[in-house]
């Protein structure tokens, strides 16, 4: 995969999610639509800037320049990029960017099929295993992600514990 396509893959994916959220949030009651609509519009605009940065006029292009990002050091980034090109980490022969995009899509599909409560720790475990993190860290963060998803479900009264294949699995 070319570097240009790989660089645009994640912004395109998040931009598509943002467009979907804009579309679905228009069906919410007016009091509930404000926050998701604002966040998704900002997401779509930011992704649009990243996707079309080559075609932006000077002042807008300056917003996406890496020098403007707080803490960005070009020499350090070049060294890291050279190291990443030499060795692609992970168990699967995918670049980190491509794996992240595939993992995000897989998480969304798995969440739809079995519920986000159950898909979240699987996503965390799979992502960390791909980049060969210690097993204790994988186990700890997977349990933590389940606890956070459960708390999110419990506090906001969301039904994220069931999916298309698990319709009867509901916590009281």
C-alpha positions in Angstrom: 0.0 0.0 0.0 1.4 3.4 -0.9 2.3 5.9 1.8 -0.2 8.4 0.6 -3.1 5.9 0.8 -2.0 4.7 4.2 -1.7 8.3 5.5 -5.3 9.0 4.4 -6.9 5.7 5.5 -7.6 6.6 9.1 -8.9 10.2 8.4 -11.2 8.7 5.7 -12.5 6.1 8.1 -13.2 8.6 10.8 -14.7 11.0 8.3 -17.1 8.3 7.2 -18.1 7.6 10.8 -18.6 11.3 11.3 -20.9 11.6 8.3 -22.9 8.6 9.5 -23.3 10.2 13.0 -24.4 13.5 11.4 -27.0 11.6 9.4 -28.3 9.5 12.4 -28.2 12.4 14.9 -30.7 14.3 12.8 -33.3 11.8 13.8 -32.7 12.5 17.6 -35.0 14.9 19.5 -33.6 18.5 19.3 -32.4 18.4 22.9 -30.4 15.2 22.3 -29.0 16.0 18.9 -26.8 19.0 19.8 -23.8 17.2 21.3 -23.4 14.4 18.7 -24.1 16.7 15.9 -21.5 19.3 17.0 -18.8 16.6 17.7 -19.5 14.8 14.4 -19.4 18.0 12.4 -16.0 18.9 13.9 -14.8 15.4 13.2 -15.9 15.6 9.5 -14.3 19.1 9.1 -11.1 18.0 10.7 -10.9 14.8 8.6 -11.8 16.9 5.5 -8.8 19.2 6.2 -6.5 16.2 6.5 -7.9 14.5 3.4 -7.7 17.5 1.2 -4.6 19.3 2.6 -2.8 19.2 -0.7 -5.6 21.3 -2.3 -6.1 23.8 0.5 -5.2 27.5 0.1 -2.2 28.6 2.1 -3.9 29.8 5.4 -6.0 26.6 5.6 -3.0 24.4 4.7 -1.1 25.9 7.5 -3.6 24.4 9.9 -2.7 20.9 8.9 1.1 21.4 8.8 2.9 19.1 11.1 5.0 22.0 12.4 1.9 23.5 13.9 1.1 20.4 16.0 2.2 21.0 19.6 5.3 19.0 20.5 6.0 17.9 16.9 9.7 17.5 16.2 10.4 16.8 12.6 13.8 15.2 13.2 12.4 12.9 15.8 9.4 12.0 13.5 11.8 11.3 10.6 13.9 9.0 12.9 10.8 7.2 14.1 9.5 6.8 10.5 12.8 5.4 9.4 12.7 2.9 12.2 9.1 1.9 11.4 9.9 1.4 7.8 12.8 -0.9 8.6 10.7 -3.2 10.9 7.0 -3.5 10.8 6.0 -4.6 14.3 3.3 -7.0 15.0 2.2 -10.6 14.5 0.3 -10.0 11.3 2.2 -8.7 8.2 0.3 -5.4 8.1 1.5 -1.9 8.6 0.4 -0.3 11.9 -2.0 2.1 10.0 -3.6 -0.6 8.0 -4.0 -2.9 11.0 -5.6 0.0 13.0 -8.1 0.7 10.2 -9.0 -3.0 9.9 -9.2 -3.4 13.7 -11.6 -0.4 13.9 -13.9 -1.8 11.2 -13.7 -5.2 12.9 -14.6 -3.7 16.3 -17.7 -2.0 14.8 -18.8 -5.2 13.0 -18.2 -7.4 16.0 -19.9 -4.8 18.3 -23.0 -4.9 16.0 -23.0 -8.8 16.0 -22.4 -9.5 19.7 -22.7 -6.2 21.5 -20.1 -3.5 22.3 -19.8 -4.7 25.9 -18.3 -8.0 24.7 -16.5 -6.7 21.7 -14.5 -4.0 23.6 -12.2 -6.4 25.6 -11.7 -8.5 22.5 -10.7 -5.5 20.5 -8.3 -4.3 23.2 -6.8 -7.8 23.6 -6.4 -8.2 19.8 -4.9 -4.8 19.3 -2.4 -5.2 22.1 -1.5 -8.8 21.0 -0.8 -7.5 17.5 1.8 -5.2 18.8 3.2 -7.9 21.1 2.5 -6.2 24.5 3.1 -8.3 27.7 0.3 -10.7 28.5 -0.3 -9.2 32.0 -0.9 -5.8 30.3 -3.2 -7.3 27.7 -5.2 -9.1 30.5 -5.3 -6.0 32.7 -6.4 -3.6 30.0 -9.0 -6.0 28.6 -10.6 -6.3 32.1 -10.4 -2.5 32.5 -12.0 -2.0 29.1 -14.8 -4.3 30.1 -15.3 -2.5 33.4 -15.4 0.9 31.6 -17.9 -0.4 29.0 -20.0 -1.9 31.7 -19.9 1.4 33.7 -20.8 3.3 30.6 -23.7 1.0 29.9 -24.9 1.2 33.5 -24.6 4.9 34.0 -26.2 5.9 30.6 -28.7 3.1 30.5 -27.5 1.9 27.1 -28.1 -1.6 25.8 -24.6 -2.3 24.5 -24.6 -5.8 25.9 -26.5 -7.5 23.1 -26.1 -7.6 19.4 -27.6 -9.2 16.3 -26.4 -12.7 17.3 -27.0 -12.2 21.0 -30.4 -10.6 21.3 -31.3 -12.2 24.6 -28.1 -11.4 26.5 -29.1 -8.4 28.7 -27.8 -7.4 32.1 -30.6 -6.5 34.5 
